[in-house]
Amino acid sequence: MSSTILDQIVAHKRQEVADRKNLVPTALLERSLYFTSQPVSLRKYVQRPDLNGIIAEYKRKSPSKGMLNAYAPVERTTIGYMQAGASALSVLTDTAFFGGKSEDLTTARKFNFCPILRKDFVVEEYQILEAKSIGADAILLIAAILTKEEVERLAQFAHSLQLEVLLEVHNREELERTLTPHVDLVGVNNRNLHDFSVSIDISKELASFIPDEFVKISESGLSEASSIMELRQYGYEGFLMGETFMKQTRPEKACAAFIDELKKLRQGQPV
Ligand SMILES: O=C(O)c1ccccc1NCC(=O)[C@H](O)[C@H](O)COP(=O)(O)O
C-alpha cells in the first residue's frame, strides 16, 4: 500500500523529535517550564459570547495548497487577528511540511494575551513539554495517527501541564475509537487528509455523535460566514480557519472583513 501524506509527516516527525531530544534533553526542557506563564483556556475563549469563535491560524504553506504566504510577519498577523475579534490563535509549528517553526509560536505568545493552539503532529510527550515551553495553551491530538491509549496518555500528560487538548477526527470510526473524557474539545476536520477533498458536510454529519460535554470545533475549508452560521446550528462553537486568511497578502485584514460579515449575519443585518 502506498504511503499517504500523513504517514510521511508522522515518519518525518518521529525522526525530528529524536534529533531534538539529542539537542535539548527532556530534563532541560522540563527545567525551562519554570518560566512559562499561566495558560489561557481555549475552551472558555471559543465560548465567550462577546467573540465569534474564530480560531485564526498562522500557516505559511500546506501540503494541499503549497505556499500560501511567505511574507506575512507573525507579529503583525497574529496581533491583527486578535484585534479583528478572533477568539484564539492557532500556530503551525511544523517546518518540513508547513514552513512553520517553534519561534513563530513564541513570537505570537509574546505579543498576544489569548489562547494559542500549537498545531503540530504530536506523537510523544516530549512535544507536549515543548508546546508548554514555547508558550502554547492547547495542543492538538490527531485521531488518525494515534491509538485510544495514546490519546489518553498524551491528553493526561498535557493536563498535568495545564494544557487543554483538542482531539481531531475526520469520521465516526475515529471519533468512536479515540474519544475519551481526557480531552477538552473535539475538532471535526472537514479535510480528508488522504485526498485533500474538503466538505463541511463532515462536520454536519458528525455533530450529533459528539457528546455535549465537549466543545465542538469545525476545522478546515471554511471560507464563508454563512457556513459558520450554519455550523452553529449543529452545535459548533469554534471554527479553525487558516487558508482563507493566509492566502491574502494581509491575512489580518481578511480576518477582520470576515468577522465583520459574521457579526452582521449574527445581528440579522444585510451583508
Ligand atoms: O492543510 C493541509 O493541507 C493539511 C494537510 C495534511 C495534514 C494537515 C493539514 N492541515 C492542517 C490543518 O488542520 C489546517 O491547517 C487547519 O484545519 C485550517 O485549515 P484551512 O482553513 O483549510 O487552512
The ligand as an ORCA input file, in Angstrom:
! r2SCAN-3c Opt
* xyz 0 1
  O      -3.767     21.937      5.305
  C      -3.332     20.873      4.791
  O      -3.103     20.746      3.586
  C      -3.020     19.694      5.672
  C      -2.523     18.529      5.105
  C      -2.189     17.435      5.896
  C      -2.371     17.499      7.266
  C      -2.889     18.655      7.841
  C      -3.217     19.735      7.074
  N      -3.680     20.911      7.617
  C      -3.641     21.219      8.999
  C      -4.892     21.817      9.467
  O      -5.500     21.224     10.305
  C      -5.388     23.100      8.867
  O      -4.310     23.961      8.753
  C      -6.463     23.794      9.697
  O      -7.519     22.947      9.997
  C      -7.005     25.015      8.925
  O      -7.483     24.601      7.669
  P      -7.715     25.620      6.479
  O      -8.631     26.702      6.967
  O      -8.347     24.846      5.378
  O      -6.391     26.176      6.144
*
